[in-house]
Amino acid sequence: MKLNKKIQNEIKSNNGFITIKNFIRTSMYDEKKGYYKNKRAIGKKGDFITSSEISQLFGEIIGLYFIDYWSNYIKDEFNLIELGPGNGTFIRDALNISLNFENYFSSINLNLIEVNKELIKIQKKNLNIFKKKSLKMTWQQNLKKINKKKLIVFANEFFDCFPISQFYKFKNEYFEKIIKYDEKNKKFYFDDIKLNKNLKLFNKIESLYSSYNLKDKSIIEIEYDAEKYLESISEIIKKNGGLFVIIDYGNYSSSGFSTIQSVSKHKKVDFLNNVGKQDISHMLDFNYFYMKLKSLNLNVYGPFTQRNFLTSIGINELKNKICKNVNTKKKLEIQKDLDRILDENKMGELFKVLIISSQKLENYEKVNELY
Ligand SMILES: C[S@@+](CC[C@H](N)C(=O)[O-])C[C@H]1O[C@@H](n2cnc3c(N)ncnc32)[C@H](O)[C@@H]1O
């Protein structure tokens, strides 16, 4: 059955509407036809591009950052975990630069958490070279089978595709935004339903609204599935010990506007159309993530902008070093790609970084907000 029809049926059996969360869940994660189950979405020929795909320096400098953390806090066999590795480009670059650090490299148990069968094939192909170097690699759909070793977890543009719900307040009443189907014009459209004051969720929305000091009709986005994911990773990090780096596009706190966007072949499109065939994402509310992780008793640092984070860990110095050995054309290419991921008006600012650790990290303790 086509996804569009499947959602129409869900709407019929649910009093004529579907929540935004369930619409996104089915569009993105339906077992058979969901976007993230099948599509080769990333790259020039796909729908969007990520920092990992733009500049090799991204994976390399973060790879060096992991080595630094490992040398200070792990120094033993450990789990290196990437959530949603896409084409495997980030981890390939991070591993490549690690080859010179034998003790570190031989301590890695690589766990790739991925739900997309097509992408797993690409990841296996891209990482094949490391098999020959006896790297232990496993692919899993979730974190259920992670062993008890210490870990370093990395997630770039992972949480932005999780389903979210939207709510707003109007004249002291709260509403959830929902989606209905217009049979005559054959299209989905937005509507809203009043929130029941007895719901547990009601208090949460109310308190977020007042803590963010939002005006009537401002949109609050709730990231349930991401929250559950954070809870399970946090449990593992607290038990085993380790580091968790989240990079994603998002705001310091709620913007009050809908941040959902859909892209197809690098162009913005209406997210209610072409169900399952185009990417749907949203901007993370980093304050919400920060507070959630803090409440789970972890040490949380940031959010830093991608530009400030990458610069602070030495991406320009690494670029200079690499540029010493290449021709002028290549040098310009490297600089152009680096500029793109550090751009103050785009990726460098829009993307934010949170560092989460089971133990206090002295350098961040001194300056929790680096800049
Ligand atoms: C936007 S892409 C980011 C790719 C990659 N991190 C990069 O930097 O290029 C999202 C990735 O997460 C995967 N993914 C999405 N939801 C997932 C989930 N719930 N569990 C595991 N993987 C997921 C997708 O298949 C894809 O590989």
The ligand as an SDF file (V2000), in Angstrom:
LIG
                    3D

 27 29  0  0  0  0  0  0  0  0999 V2000
   20.5750   13.2340    7.9600 C   0  0  0  0  0  0  0  0  0  0  0  0
   21.3550   11.7010    7.8370 S   0  0  0  0  0  0  0  0  0  0  0  0
   22.9170   12.1010    8.5650 C   0  0  0  0  0  0  0  0  0  0  0  0
   24.0340   11.2770    8.0080 C   0  0  0  0  0  0  0  0  0  0  0  0
   25.4260   11.3960    8.6100 C   0  0  0  0  0  0  0  0  0  0  0  0
   25.4390   11.4770   10.0370 N   0  0  0  0  0  0  0  0  0  0  0  0
   26.2280   12.5190    7.9970 C   0  0  0  0  0  0  0  0  0  0  0  0
   26.7810   13.3220    8.7430 O   0  0  0  0  0  0  0  0  0  0  0  0
   26.3320   12.5770    6.7580 O   0  0  0  0  0  0  0  0  0  0  0  0
   20.5210   10.7570    9.0790 C   0  0  0  0  0  0  0  0  0  0  0  0
   21.0480    9.3490    9.2380 C   0  0  0  0  0  0  0  0  0  0  0  0
   20.4070    8.7290   10.3460 O   0  0  0  0  0  0  0  0  0  0  0  0
   19.7890    7.5000    9.9600 C   0  0  0  0  0  0  0  0  0  0  0  0
   18.6360    7.3510   10.8400 N   0  0  0  0  0  0  0  0  0  0  0  0
   17.5470    8.1370   10.9070 C   0  0  0  0  0  0  0  0  0  0  0  0
   16.7660    7.7710   11.9410 N   0  0  0  0  0  0  0  0  0  0  0  0
   17.3800    6.7260   12.5420 C   0  0  0  0  0  0  0  0  0  0  0  0
   17.0700    5.9140   13.6860 C   0  0  0  0  0  0  0  0  0  0  0  0
   15.9800    6.1070   14.3940 N   0  0  0  0  0  0  0  0  0  0  0  0
   17.9410    4.9480   14.0400 N   0  0  0  0  0  0  0  0  0  0  0  0
   19.0960    4.7530   13.3480 C   0  0  0  0  0  0  0  0  0  0  0  0
   19.4330    5.4760   12.2410 N   0  0  0  0  0  0  0  0  0  0  0  0
   18.5840    6.4560   11.8500 C   0  0  0  0  0  0  0  0  0  0  0  0
   19.5020    7.7190    8.4930 C   0  0  0  0  0  0  0  0  0  0  0  0
   19.2460    6.5560    7.7800 O   0  0  0  0  0  0  0  0  0  0  0  0
   20.7760    8.4240    8.0700 C   0  0  0  0  0  0  0  0  0  0  0  0
   21.8480    7.5370    7.9470 O   0  0  0  0  0  0  0  0  0  0  0  0
  1  2  1  0
  2  3  1  0
  2 10  1  0
  3  4  1  0
  4  5  1  0
  5  6  1  0
  5  7  1  0
  7  8  2  0
  7  9  1  0
 10 11  1  0
 11 12  1  0
 11 26  1  0
 12 13  1  0
 13 14  1  0
 13 24  1  0
 14 15  1  0
 14 23  1  0
 15 16  2  0
 16 17  1  0
 17 18  1  0
 17 23  2  0
 18 19  1  0
 18 20  2  0
 20 21  1  0
 21 22  2  0
 22 23  1  0
 24 25  1  0
 24 26  1  0
 26 27  1  0
M  CHG  2   2   1   9  -1
M  END
$$$$
